[in-house]
Amino acid sequence: MEREPYPSDLADEQWALIEPMVTAWKQDRVARSATGDPGSCDLREVVNAIFYQNRTGCQWRYLPHDFLAWSAVFYYFGLWRQDGLDQRIQELLRCQVRERARRLEDPSLVIIDTQSVRAAAGVPKTTTGLDANKKVSGRKRGLAVDVLGLIIGVVVLAASAHDNAAGTALLDQAAIRCGNRLEKALVDQGFKDEVIIHGALLDIDVEVVRRNLEDQGKGFVPQPKRWIVEQVNGTLMLHRRLELGHPRLARTRRSVPGRRSRLRPGRTPP
């Protein structure tokens, strides 16, 4: 019997975007298995359950009973992360959105920023720390996005880590995924010379966007182009799984950001 849909479920046109890659992954997995058993799980329902958990922030064991067993959902989530399927889907959708916006597949400019978020109870202390500047104890999430707000790179560190550690890692990711086309990266004043030097070694011009003197004392004032990454961070925080540092493993957290927003056909880029 079919269940009642949840707001986070994939629409048919959204599933059509990723179904070929998911099916190809399953066929390859079955071909390499010892038994050749394709299994009985509906992989679309696996994706729906992952999106539900990401949006609501519930624990895996608290997934509603009308989904597949939580253990099956978590099993596939781990396999897709391990095999890199989630990253391949992300790259494909990013390129499609950029082409629809009449841009080349790879950007020439990225915007980098970090955000410290509190860690949930049960998260190992070895993966968390205190951001003394922002007075936040938890983890630090770094993002590299293009001018359309599409995610190019993600890094998750303890909140005590300096922005430079996130910046250099994100530059490395962006250089690999964008190739020689990447020319420039915009960062805020929290990133220091180490990031600028690292960018120069990668042949990337790192520009520190400084606040206008006229904006002093006005609180948060969006800066040209820099506001895009701030908007992405705000959008991600609508997903309760990301509001607190729930995942026990940092690599799990890196698999989560932005999965739903990239599946919207006809989505108007920010």
C-alpha positions as CSV (number, residue, x, y, z in Angstrom):
1,M,0.0,0.0,0.0
2,E,1.4,3.4,-1.0
3,R,2.0,5.9,1.9
4,E,0.9,9.5,2.1
5,P,3.7,11.7,0.7
6,Y,5.8,14.0,2.8
7,P,6.7,17.6,1.7
8,S,10.3,16.5,1.5
9,D,9.6,13.7,-1.0
10,L,11.0,13.8,-4.5
11,A,8.7,14.8,-7.3
12,D,8.7,12.6,-10.4
13,E,10.6,15.1,-12.4
14,Q,13.2,15.4,-9.7
15,W,13.7,11.7,-9.4
16,A,14.1,11.5,-13.2
17,L,17.2,13.7,-12.9
18,I,19.1,11.3,-10.7
19,E,17.4,7.9,-11.4
20,P,19.8,7.0,-14.2
21,M,22.9,7.5,-12.0
22,V,21.3,5.6,-9.1
23,T,20.3,2.7,-11.3
24,A,23.7,2.5,-12.9
25,W,25.3,2.5,-9.5
26,K,23.0,-0.4,-8.4
27,Q,23.7,-2.4,-11.5
28,D,27.5,-2.0,-11.0
29,R,27.1,-3.0,-7.4
30,V,25.2,-6.1,-8.2
31,A,27.6,-7.1,-10.9
32,R,30.5,-6.9,-8.4
33,S,28.7,-8.8,-5.6
34,A,29.3,-12.4,-4.8
35,T,25.6,-13.4,-4.9
36,G,24.3,-11.1,-7.7
37,D,21.3,-10.4,-5.5
38,P,19.8,-6.9,-6.6
39,G,18.0,-6.5,-3.3
40,S,14.4,-5.4,-2.8
41,C,14.8,-1.8,-1.5
42,D,13.1,0.9,-3.5
43,L,16.0,3.4,-3.9
44,R,13.7,6.3,-4.5
45,E,12.2,5.7,-1.1
46,V,15.8,5.6,0.3
47,V,16.4,9.0,-1.1
48,N,13.0,10.3,0.2
49,A,13.9,9.0,3.7
50,I,17.3,10.7,3.6
51,F,15.7,14.0,2.6
52,Y,13.1,13.6,5.4
53,Q,15.8,13.1,7.9
54,N,17.9,16.0,6.6
55,R,14.9,18.4,6.7
56,T,13.4,17.4,10.0
57,G,16.6,16.6,11.9
58,C,15.3,13.4,13.4
59,Q,17.6,10.6,14.5
60,W,18.0,7.7,12.1
61,R,16.2,5.3,14.4
62,Y,13.2,7.8,14.6
63,L,12.4,7.7,10.9
64,P,8.7,7.1,10.4
65,H,7.6,3.5,10.1
66,D,6.0,4.1,6.7
67,F,9.6,4.5,5.3
68,L,12.0,1.7,4.8
69,A,13.7,0.3,7.9
70,W,16.1,3.0,9.2
71,S,19.0,0.5,9.1
72,A,18.4,0.0,5.3
73,V,18.3,3.8,4.7
74,F,21.5,4.3,6.7
75,Y,23.2,1.4,4.9
76,Y,22.6,2.9,1.5
77,F,23.5,6.4,2.7
78,G,26.8,5.0,3.8
79,L,27.4,3.1,0.6
80,W,26.6,6.2,-1.6
81,R,29.0,8.3,0.5
82,Q,31.7,5.6,0.4
83,D,31.4,5.1,-3.4
84,G,31.2,8.9,-4.1
85,L,27.7,8.6,-5.7
86,D,26.4,11.6,-3.8
87,Q,29.4,13.7,-5.1
88,R,28.9,12.6,-8.7
89,I,25.2,13.5,-8.6
90,Q,26.0,16.9,-7.1
91,E,28.5,17.6,-9.8
92,L,26.1,16.6,-12.6
93,L,23.3,18.7,-11.2
94,R,25.6,21.7,-10.7
95,C,26.7,21.5,-14.3
96,Q,23.2,21.2,-15.6
97,V,22.0,24.3,-13.6
98,R,24.9,26.3,-14.8
99,E,24.3,25.3,-18.4
100,R,20.6,26.2,-18.1
101,A,21.8,29.7,-16.8
102,R,23.9,29.9,-20.0
103,R,27.2,29.6,-18.2
104,L,30.1,27.2,-18.7
105,E,30.1,24.1,-16.6
106,D,32.9,25.2,-14.3
107,P,33.0,28.7,-12.7
108,S,35.9,31.2,-12.9
109,L,35.1,32.6,-9.5
110,V,34.2,31.1,-6.2
111,I,33.1,32.7,-2.9
112,I,34.4,31.1,0.4
113,D,33.1,31.5,3.9
114,T,32.9,29.6,7.2
115,Q,30.1,29.2,9.7
116,S,30.4,27.8,13.3
117,V,27.4,25.8,14.6
118,R,26.8,24.2,17.9
119,A,27.2,20.5,18.2
120,A,24.4,18.2,19.4
121,A,24.7,16.0,22.4
122,G,26.6,12.8,21.7
123,V,28.9,14.3,19.1
124,P,32.5,13.3,20.0
125,K,34.5,16.0,21.7
126,T,37.5,15.1,19.5
127,T,35.7,16.5,16.5
128,T,34.5,19.8,18.1
129,G,36.0,22.9,19.6
130,L,35.4,26.5,20.7
131,D,35.3,29.3,18.2
132,A,36.5,32.0,20.6
133,N,35.7,34.8,18.2
134,K,32.0,33.8,17.7
135,K,31.6,32.2,21.2
136,V,30.3,29.0,19.6
137,S,31.3,25.5,20.8
138,G,30.9,22.9,18.1
139,R,32.0,22.5,14.5
140,K,33.0,24.9,11.7
141,R,31.6,24.4,8.3
142,G,33.3,25.9,5.3
143,L,31.7,26.5,1.9
144,A,32.9,27.4,-1.5
145,V,30.1,28.4,-3.9
146,D,29.8,29.9,-7.4
147,V,27.9,33.1,-8.3
148,L,24.7,31.1,-8.6
149,G,25.0,29.8,-5.1
150,L,25.9,26.3,-6.2
151,I,28.2,24.4,-3.8
152,I,31.7,23.7,-5.2
153,G,33.3,22.5,-2.0
154,V,32.6,21.7,1.7
155,V,34.8,21.2,4.6
156,V,33.9,20.4,8.2
157,L,36.4,21.1,11.1
158,A,36.3,21.7,14.8
159,A,35.1,25.2,15.5
160,S,38.4,26.0,17.1
161,A,40.2,25.6,13.8
162,H,41.3,28.9,12.1
163,D,39.5,30.0,9.0
164,N,42.8,29.6,7.2
165,A,42.6,25.8,7.6
166,A,39.1,25.8,6.0
167,G,40.2,28.2,3.3
168,T,43.2,26.2,2.1
169,A,41.2,23.0,2.0
170,L,38.4,24.7,0.1
171,L,40.8,26.2,-2.5
172,D,42.2,22.7,-3.0
173,Q,38.7,21.3,-3.6
174,A,37.7,24.1,-5.9
175,A,41.0,23.8,-7.9
176,I,40.3,20.1,-8.5
177,R,36.7,20.4,-9.4
178,C,36.9,23.6,-11.5
179,G,40.3,22.9,-13.2
180,N,42.2,25.6,-14.9
181,R,39.1,27.7,-15.4
182,L,39.1,28.9,-11.8
183,E,40.8,32.3,-11.6
184,K,39.6,34.1,-8.5
185,A,38.2,33.5,-5.0
186,L,36.5,36.0,-2.7
187,V,37.0,35.7,1.1
188,D,36.2,37.9,4.1
189,Q,38.7,39.4,6.5
190,G,38.8,36.3,8.7
191,F,41.1,34.7,6.2
192,K,44.7,35.7,6.4
193,D,47.9,35.7,4.3
194,E,48.1,31.9,4.4
195,V,45.1,31.5,2.2
196,I,46.2,34.2,-0.2
197,I,49.6,32.5,-0.5
198,H,48.1,29.1,-1.0
199,G,45.8,30.5,-3.7
200,A,48.8,31.9,-5.5
201,L,50.5,28.5,-5.5
202,L,47.3,27.2,-7.2
203,D,47.3,30.1,-9.6
204,I,44.1,31.5,-8.0
205,D,43.8,35.2,-7.1
206,V,42.4,35.4,-3.6
207,E,40.7,38.7,-2.9
208,V,39.8,39.8,0.7
209,V,36.6,41.7,0.5
210,R,36.7,44.4,3.2
211,R,33.8,46.3,4.7
212,N,33.2,49.9,3.6
213,L,34.2,52.4,6.2
214,E,30.7,54.0,5.8
215,D,29.1,50.7,7.0
216,Q,30.9,50.7,10.4
217,G,28.4,50.4,13.2
218,K,25.6,49.3,11.0
219,G,25.8,45.6,11.9
220,F,25.6,43.1,9.0
221,V,25.7,44.8,5.6
222,P,25.7,42.5,2.5
223,Q,28.8,42.9,0.4
224,P,28.7,42.6,-3.4
225,K,28.9,38.9,-4.5
226,R,30.0,38.0,-0.9
227,W,26.4,37.9,0.1
228,I,25.8,34.9,-2.1
229,V,27.6,32.5,0.2
230,E,25.9,34.0,3.2
231,Q,22.6,33.3,1.6
232,V,23.6,29.7,1.0
233,N,24.5,29.3,4.6
234,G,21.1,30.7,5.6
235,T,19.3,28.3,3.3
236,L,21.2,25.3,4.7
237,M,20.2,26.3,8.2
238,L,16.5,25.7,7.2
239,H,17.4,22.0,7.3
240,R,17.3,21.0,10.9
241,R,19.9,18.3,10.4
242,L,22.4,21.1,9.7
243,E,21.2,23.5,12.4
244,L,23.2,21.6,15.0
245,G,26.2,19.4,14.4
246,H,24.2,16.2,14.7
247,P,26.3,13.7,12.6
248,R,28.9,12.0,14.8
249,L,31.4,11.8,11.9
250,A,32.5,14.9,10.0
251,R,32.5,13.0,6.7
252,T,28.8,12.3,7.2
253,R,28.1,16.0,7.7
254,R,30.0,16.8,4.4
255,S,27.6,14.5,2.6
256,V,24.5,16.5,3.7
257,P,24.6,20.1,2.6
258,G,22.5,21.3,-0.3
259,R,21.2,18.0,-1.6
260,R,17.6,19.0,-2.0
261,S,18.0,22.5,-3.5
262,R,20.0,21.1,-6.5
263,L,17.1,18.8,-7.5
264,R,14.6,21.6,-8.4
265,P,14.1,21.7,-12.1
266,G,13.6,25.2,-13.3
267,R,14.9,26.6,-10.0
268,T,15.7,30.3,-10.4
269,P,19.3,30.8,-9.4
270,P,19.8,33.3,-6.6
